[in-house]
Amino acid sequence: MPGEKKAAAKSTKSAAPQAMEVVVEDSINISDKDVAFEEDLLRNPYSLRHWQRYLEHHATSPIAQQFVVYERAVKELPGSYKLWKAYLDQRKQHLTKRNLPYVKAQDEWESVDDCYERALVLLHKMPRIWIDYLQHLTGTPRITKIRRVFDKALRALPITQHIRIWHLYLAWAKKIGGETALKVYKRYLKLEPNHGEDYVDLLVSMERYDEAASRLCKMINNEQFQSMHGKSHYQLWRQLCDIICSHPKDVKSIPIENIIRSGIRRFTDQTGRLWNDLAKYWILLNHFEKARDVYEEAITSVMTVRDFTQVFDTYAEFEESVISAKMEAAEAAEAEGEEGVDQMELDMRLMRLERLMERRPFLVNEVLLRQNPNSVHEWQKRVELWGNNAQKVVDTYTQAVTTIHPKKADGKFNGLWINFAKFYEDGNDVVSARTIFEKATKVNYKTVNDLADVWCEYAEMELRHENYDAALQVMGRATIPSKQKNIAFHDETLPVQVRVYKSLRLWSFYVDLEESVGTVESTKAVYDKILEIKIANPQIIVNYANFLEENKFFEDSYKVYERGIDLFGYPIAFELWNIYLLKFIERYGGTKLERTRDLFEQAIEKVPAKHAKPLFLMYGNLEETHGLARHAMSIYDRATKVVAPEDRADMYHFYIAKAATMFGVTSTREIYERAIEVLQDKDARIMCMRYADMERKLGEIDRARGIYAHGSQFCDPR
């Protein structure tokens, strides 16, 4: 009967351990050497030390005898970790040495399993026993039992020890694969959610791309996720894109296009690669028109030349590959005598590729303008790209001047306005050019000189068309003073239109224009206005004086020099005095000697020492040429006291030479003595030698000897 068979089987199983015990007890072979150990164990059956000594005694005994002793020991001390660990290692090592596979020695493998099970009854908190047991089991094909033992280990051990079990569990699960591996990894992720990358790798290896992509999306959307492999969020994005683009037909549970577009918005430094990934996705799905739309959108929206180059090159390769495929299909069809590809479609694709290559310079320019819409250089380059297309040039200029912020312009914004006006001028449309210039003069540029350049170019355009009166009117309008008082040229808080009347560049052009096409009176009025608003520089003074001199207004030119000297002071006044005095002497010579002397006295009255020498020499030369020699000597004598110390020796040499020429050599003795007294030692030494040489030539040997003796004081014997 079935019930009797089950009962018999049950009784047989329950009787098996008893039979084993009988066999063990009957197999004890106690030798004379064992008697002492046995007696100790009878007296101390629960002493671990005595059992260990007995086991050491049987270390060289047959393995069966050792197992009998171990069984007796663990029976008496079932909670001893040391005994069980040594026993289990011995059983496991014995099985491994024999190299018996599980299918051929199933009973022996299961007997070792039974030992581990008995050990874990009391040692279930010992992770080392569980690990050894699991390592023993993973060498067998018993998947269900292994999984259950792993689960028992996780339930038995505290949570702090679980990681040691999970390492083995995951390695075994990855090895066997299938649904078991997936479920094991899912359980592990509940404990360690940051290890999701390993799960994704497992899914990819099992070709479950849809679930892998979904898991990656969750990881990317979790702001608190930290990669255990040190991957950044962008690297996770790249992995997701690689999965999507490599297996687009397998990934269906996530909105792929929306995900990639969100990545484009998020990772702005990698937009080129992500756009290419999106296009590749549509290409692999054979949606070529959608891929082309993606490429077109990409090349008109990327912000860097690097991203543009990536997208454009890929776009061009895509078009070339489509054309090549069409041509190969046409050749194959022609070879087989079938109807080939539509020639019109092929021509259209070739035209599309050609048009794409022609658009490249414009597209690159658009990228640079998206980066910096205030780049004057790039707008000007875009104008040049249009060449002779007048309407496009006008549209580009119009867009440029309305897009660029004057204060943020990168480059000369006024140059763009000027070129815009010149474009109309070159087309003989002067009226439109004037309109552009009028608009340009109302722009609040970065600097005043930018606006001044616009006014000057405006006037030059009128000059090129011989509209001289119009040019003068333009400059007159440009230089109208502001109604506000005390305006500072560098006050950035005021618009440039308010400050432009103080631009020296503007006034310089205006005065040149008046000199060329205006009258003398109008030119003088402009010069006077420059001096009145106090923006003149030394060159303006010299130019004004030269202009008056050329027109025979000599006295007025001298007054201009005097105004300039009062306006600037030294050191600029020194240069103006030089020009003024030379001009005055050249005109009057010695006819107005007293006035000339007064001018020189004014010049040397406040002159700094370093600028005094040229003026005194010029003054002395005047007296020599047109005045008295005695006055000239007096001037040179004054010069030796006023000039800078580094010029004093040269001045004395010059003074001595002039005195010797005019009054004889003997008259220089007093000058020599004064020079030796006031000059520095190195100059005094030279002066003594020249003085002594002069006395020697005059035959005054004693005086020369005395001078040498005096000069020796200034010499360093070293």
Secondary structure in CASP SS format (residue, H / E / C, confidence):
PFRMAT SS
TARGET T0000
AUTHOR 0000-0000-0000
METHOD secondary structure of the structure
MODEL  1
M C 1.00
P H 1.00
G H 1.00
E H 1.00
K H 1.00
K H 1.00
A H 1.00
A H 1.00
A H 1.00
K H 1.00
S H 1.00
T H 1.00
K H 1.00
S H 1.00
A H 1.00
A H 1.00
P H 1.00
Q H 1.00
A H 1.00
M H 1.00
E H 1.00
V H 1.00
V H 1.00
V H 1.00
E H 1.00
D H 1.00
S C 1.00
I C 1.00
N C 1.00
I C 1.00
S C 1.00
D H 1.00
K H 1.00
D H 1.00
V H 1.00
A H 1.00
F H 1.00
E H 1.00
E H 1.00
D H 1.00
L H 1.00
L H 1.00
R H 1.00
N C 1.00
P C 1.00
Y C 1.00
S C 1.00
L H 1.00
R H 1.00
H H 1.00
W H 1.00
Q H 1.00
R H 1.00
Y H 1.00
L H 1.00
E H 1.00
H H 1.00
H C 1.00
A C 1.00
T C 1.00
S C 1.00
P C 1.00
I H 1.00
A H 1.00
Q H 1.00
Q H 1.00
F H 1.00
V H 1.00
V H 1.00
Y H 1.00
E H 1.00
R H 1.00
A H 1.00
V H 1.00
K H 1.00
E H 1.00
L C 1.00
P C 1.00
G C 1.00
S C 1.00
Y H 1.00
K H 1.00
L H 1.00
W H 1.00
K H 1.00
A H 1.00
Y H 1.00
L H 1.00
D H 1.00
Q H 1.00
R H 1.00
K H 1.00
Q H 1.00
H H 1.00
L H 1.00
T H 1.00
K H 1.00
R H 1.00
N C 1.00
L C 1.00
P C 1.00
Y C 1.00
V C 1.00
K C 1.00
A C 1.00
Q H 1.00
D H 1.00
E H 1.00
W H 1.00
E H 1.00
S H 1.00
V H 1.00
D H 1.00
D H 1.00
C H 1.00
Y H 1.00
E H 1.00
R H 1.00
A H 1.00
L H 1.00
V H 1.00
L H 1.00
L C 1.00
H C 1.00
K C 1.00
M C 1.00
P H 1.00
R H 1.00
I H 1.00
W H 1.00
I H 1.00
D H 1.00
Y H 1.00
L H 1.00
Q H 1.00
H H 1.00
L H 1.00
T C 1.00
G C 1.00
T C 1.00
P C 1.00
R C 1.00
I H 1.00
T H 1.00
K H 1.00
I H 1.00
R H 1.00
R H 1.00
V H 1.00
F H 1.00
D H 1.00
K H 1.00
A H 1.00
L H 1.00
R H 1.00
A H 1.00
L C 1.00
P C 1.00
I H 1.00
T H 1.00
Q H 1.00
H H 1.00
I H 1.00
R H 1.00
I H 1.00
W H 1.00
H H 1.00
L H 1.00
Y H 1.00
L H 1.00
A H 1.00
W H 1.00
A H 1.00
K H 1.00
K H 1.00
I H 1.00
G C 1.00
G H 1.00
E H 1.00
T H 1.00
A H 1.00
L H 1.00
K H 1.00
V H 1.00
Y H 1.00
K H 1.00
R H 1.00
Y H 1.00
L H 1.00
K H 1.00
L H 1.00
E C 1.00
P H 1.00
N H 1.00
H H 1.00
G H 1.00
E H 1.00
D H 1.00
Y H 1.00
V H 1.00
D H 1.00
L H 1.00
L H 1.00
V H 1.00
S H 1.00
M C 1.00
E C 1.00
R C 1.00
Y H 1.00
D H 1.00
E H 1.00
A H 1.00
A H 1.00
S H 1.00
R H 1.00
L H 1.00
C H 1.00
K H 1.00
M H 1.00
I H 1.00
N H 1.00
N C 1.00
E C 1.00
Q C 1.00
F C 1.00
Q C 1.00
S C 1.00
M C 1.00
H C 1.00
G C 1.00
K C 1.00
S C 1.00
H H 1.00
Y H 1.00
Q H 1.00
L H 1.00
W H 1.00
R H 1.00
Q H 1.00
L H 1.00
C H 1.00
D H 1.00
I H 1.00
I H 1.00
C H 1.00
S H 1.00
H C 1.00
P C 1.00
K C 1.00
D C 1.00
V C 1.00
K C 1.00
S C 1.00
I C 1.00
P C 1.00
I H 1.00
E H 1.00
N H 1.00
I H 1.00
I H 1.00
R H 1.00
S H 1.00
G H 1.00
I H 1.00
R H 1.00
R H 1.00
F C 1.00
T H 1.00
D H 1.00
Q H 1.00
T H 1.00
G H 1.00
R H 1.00
L H 1.00
W H 1.00
N H 1.00
D H 1.00
L H 1.00
A H 1.00
K H 1.00
Y H 1.00
W H 1.00
I H 1.00
L H 1.00
L C 1.00
N C 1.00
H C 1.00
F H 1.00
E H 1.00
K H 1.00
A H 1.00
R H 1.00
D H 1.00
V H 1.00
Y H 1.00
E H 1.00
E H 1.00
A H 1.00
I H 1.00
T C 1.00
S C 1.00
V C 1.00
M C 1.00
T C 1.00
V H 1.00
R H 1.00
D H 1.00
F H 1.00
T H 1.00
Q H 1.00
V H 1.00
F H 1.00
D H 1.00
T H 1.00
Y H 1.00
A H 1.00
E H 1.00
F H 1.00
E H 1.00
E H 1.00
S H 1.00
V H 1.00
I H 1.00
S H 1.00
A H 1.00
K H 1.00
M H 1.00
E H 1.00
A H 1.00
A H 1.00
E H 1.00
A H 1.00
A H 1.00
E H 1.00
A H 1.00
E C 1.00
G C 1.00
E C 1.00
E C 1.00
G C 1.00
V C 1.00
D C 1.00
Q H 1.00
M H 1.00
E H 1.00
L H 1.00
D H 1.00
M H 1.00
R H 1.00
L H 1.00
M H 1.00
R H 1.00
L H 1.00
E H 1.00
R H 1.00
L H 1.00
M H 1.00
E H 1.00
R H 1.00
R H 1.00
P H 1.00
F H 1.00
L H 1.00
V H 1.00
N H 1.00
E H 1.00
V H 1.00
L H 1.00
L H 1.00
R H 1.00
Q H 1.00
N C 1.00
P C 1.00
N C 1.00
S E 1.00
V H 1.00
H H 1.00
E H 1.00
W H 1.00
Q H 1.00
K H 1.00
R H 1.00
V H 1.00
E H 1.00
L H 1.00
W H 1.00
G C 1.00
N C 1.00
N C 1.00
A H 1.00
Q H 1.00
K H 1.00
V H 1.00
V H 1.00
D H 1.00
T H 1.00
Y H 1.00
T H 1.00
Q H 1.00
A H 1.00
V H 1.00
T H 1.00
T H 1.00
I C 1.00
H C 1.00
P H 1.00
K H 1.00
K H 1.00
A C 1.00
D E 1.00
G C 1.00
K C 1.00
F H 1.00
N H 1.00
G H 1.00
L H 1.00
W H 1.00
I H 1.00
N H 1.00
F H 1.00
A H 1.00
K H 1.00
F H 1.00
Y H 1.00
E H 1.00
D H 1.00
G C 1.00
N C 1.00
D C 1.00
V H 1.00
V H 1.00
S H 1.00
A H 1.00
R H 1.00
T H 1.00
I H 1.00
F H 1.00
E H 1.00
K H 1.00
A H 1.00
T C 1.00
K C 1.00
V C 1.00
N C 1.00
Y C 1.00
K C 1.00
T C 1.00
V H 1.00
N H 1.00
D H 1.00
L H 1.00
A H 1.00
D H 1.00
V H 1.00
W H 1.00
C H 1.00
E H 1.00
Y H 1.00
A H 1.00
E H 1.00
M H 1.00
E H 1.00
L H 1.00
R H 1.00
H C 1.00
E C 1.00
N C 1.00
Y H 1.00
D H 1.00
A H 1.00
A H 1.00
L H 1.00
Q H 1.00
V H 1.00
M H 1.00
G H 1.00
R H 1.00
A H 1.00
T C 1.00
I C 1.00
P C 1.00
S C 1.00
K C 1.00
Q C 1.00
K C 1.00
N C 1.00
I C 1.00
A C 1.00
F C 1.00
H C 1.00
D C 1.00
E C 1.00
T C 1.00
L C 1.00
P C 1.00
V H 1.00
Q H 1.00
V H 1.00
R H 1.00
V H 1.00
Y H 1.00
K H 1.00
S C 1.00
L H 1.00
R H 1.00
L H 1.00
W H 1.00
S H 1.00
F H 1.00
Y H 1.00
V H 1.00
D H 1.00
L H 1.00
E H 1.00
E H 1.00
S H 1.00
V H 1.00
G C 1.00
T C 1.00
V H 1.00
E H 1.00
S H 1.00
T H 1.00
K H 1.00
A H 1.00
V H 1.00
Y H 1.00
D H 1.00
K H 1.00
I H 1.00
L H 1.00
E H 1.00
I C 1.00
K C 1.00
I C 1.00
A C 1.00
N C 1.00
P H 1.00
Q H 1.00
I H 1.00
I H 1.00
V H 1.00
N H 1.00
Y H 1.00
A H 1.00
N H 1.00
F H 1.00
L H 1.00
E H 1.00
E H 1.00
N C 1.00
K C 1.00
F C 1.00
F H 1.00
E H 1.00
D H 1.00
S H 1.00
Y H 1.00
K H 1.00
V H 1.00
Y H 1.00
E H 1.00
R H 1.00
G H 1.00
I H 1.00
D H 1.00
L H 1.00
F H 1.00
G C 1.00
Y C 1.00
P C 1.00
I H 1.00
A H 1.00
F H 1.00
E H 1.00
L H 1.00
W H 1.00
N H 1.00
I H 1.00
Y H 1.00
L H 1.00
L H 1.00
K H 1.00
F H 1.00
I H 1.00
E H 1.00
R H 1.00
Y H 1.00
G C 1.00
G C 1.00
T C 1.00
K C 1.00
L H 1.00
E H 1.00
R H 1.00
T H 1.00
R H 1.00
D H 1.00
L H 1.00
F H 1.00
E H 1.00
Q H 1.00
A H 1.00
I H 1.00
E H 1.00
K C 1.00
V C 1.00
P C 1.00
A H 1.00
K H 1.00
H H 1.00
A H 1.00
K H 1.00
P H 1.00
L H 1.00
F H 1.00
L H 1.00
M H 1.00
Y H 1.00
G H 1.00
N H 1.00
L H 1.00
E H 1.00
E H 1.00
T H 1.00
H H 1.00
G C 1.00
L C 1.00
A H 1.00
R H 1.00
H H 1.00
A H 1.00
M H 1.00
S H 1.00
I H 1.00
Y H 1.00
D H 1.00
R H 1.00
A H 1.00
T H 1.00
K H 1.00
V H 1.00
V C 1.00
A C 1.00
P H 1.00
E H 1.00
D H 1.00
R H 1.00
A H 1.00
D H 1.00
M H 1.00
Y H 1.00
H H 1.00
F H 1.00
Y H 1.00
I H 1.00
A H 1.00
K H 1.00
A H 1.00
A H 1.00
T H 1.00
M H 1.00
F H 1.00
G C 1.00
V H 1.00
T H 1.00
S H 1.00
T H 1.00
R H 1.00
E H 1.00
I H 1.00
Y H 1.00
E H 1.00
R H 1.00
A H 1.00
I H 1.00
E H 1.00
V H 1.00
L C 1.00
Q C 1.00
D H 1.00
K H 1.00
D H 1.00
A H 1.00
R H 1.00
I H 1.00
M H 1.00
C H 1.00
M H 1.00
R H 1.00
Y H 1.00
A H 1.00
D H 1.00
M H 1.00
E H 1.00
R H 1.00
K H 1.00
L C 1.00
G C 1.00
E C 1.00
I H 1.00
D H 1.00
R H 1.00
A H 1.00
R H 1.00
G H 1.00
I H 1.00
Y H 1.00
A H 1.00
H H 1.00
G H 1.00
S H 1.00
Q H 1.00
F H 1.00
C C 1.00
D C 1.00
P C 1.00
R C 1.00
END
